Amino acid sequence: MVDERCDGKSLRRHTMTTDSPCADRPRLNDHYRLQWEPAQEAFVLLYPEGMVRLNQSAAAILQRCDGSRTVPELIADLEQAFSKTPLEREVCDFVEFAARNGWLKKP
């Protein structure tokens, strides 16, 4: 079983382009399941080969990736929920990271 930690420290900075996952309405890949894990005291992303322990920010973003909203809508929701701006760069970096790792897909 693989146990990775996603804390956003390894994410590279970018600018949003039309071919970026940030231009889509991302949703969780069908092979992954997001759930609260009491033993880990954190949200985890489960998949057949293992799991990824998520920090609060990563979990908050993935919880909103349901295919119903665009990334700008997701960003606005997060900025309102956490009373913090701007979050665009961090959210887009994470969405691209999650898409590269297969956690997210287009609806």
N, C-alpha and C positions, 0 to 999 in steps of 0.2 A: 504494500500500500504506500502510496506517495503522500507525504504531508508537506505541503508548501505553505509559505506565509506570504500573504499579499499585503504589503504595507505601503505600496506606491513609491518606495525609494528608488526602485530600479527603472521607473518609467522615464522615457526620453521625452523631451519637449517637442512640440510640433505646432504647425499652424493648420487650421481646419481647411480641408479642400473638399470638392464635391465627391471625390472617390473615397473619402474618409468615412469610417463607420459613424462618425459624428454627424454625417449628413443624412443618416437613416433613422428609422424607428426600431432600435435594437430590441431584441428579446432574448431570453435565456435559451441556449441550445437545448434541444429535447433530451440530450444525453446527460444533462446536469440537473441537479436539484439543490435549491437553496433552502437551508433550514437552520433553525436555532439548535445548537448542540449544547445541552446543559453541562456535560462533562468538560467541554472546551471553554464554556462561558463565553461563547462567541457564535456568530453565524458561520456556517461552513458551506462550501460548495461541494456536493458529493457527485462523483462520477464513477464508472465501473472500475477504473484503475486506482482510485484513491479519493483523496479529499484535499481541499484547499481551505485553510483557516483564514477567514477574512477579518480585516479590521472594521471598525464602525463605518468609516467612509465608504469603503468598498461595498459593504453590505447595503448601505443606504442607496447607493447607485444601482446595484443589481436588483434590489427590490422594486425599483421603478422601471426597469427594463422589461416591459411586458408587451412590447410591440404596439402599444396604443398611443404613444407620444414620441415626438421628435426629441432629439438630444437638447435643442434649445428649450423645449418645454420641460424636460427633465431637469435642466440646469435651473430654470426659474423656480421650479418646485423645491429643489434642494436649497436654493438661496433663501427662499421664504421659510422653509422648515428650520433651517439652522441660523437664520438671521445673519448671514455672512455673504459678502460679495467681494470681488468677483470670483466665481468658481468655474468659469468656462474652461480655462486651461487645464485645471486639475481633472475635471470631469471628462473632458475630451481625451486627455492622456490615458485615463483609466479605461474609457470605452474602447479606445484603440488597443490597449494592452489586452483587455478581455477578448476582443474580437480576434486578435492574433493568436491567442491561446485557445480559441475555439469555444469559449464560454458563451459568446453571443453570436446571434445570427440575424439576418434581415428577416422581417416578417413575410 
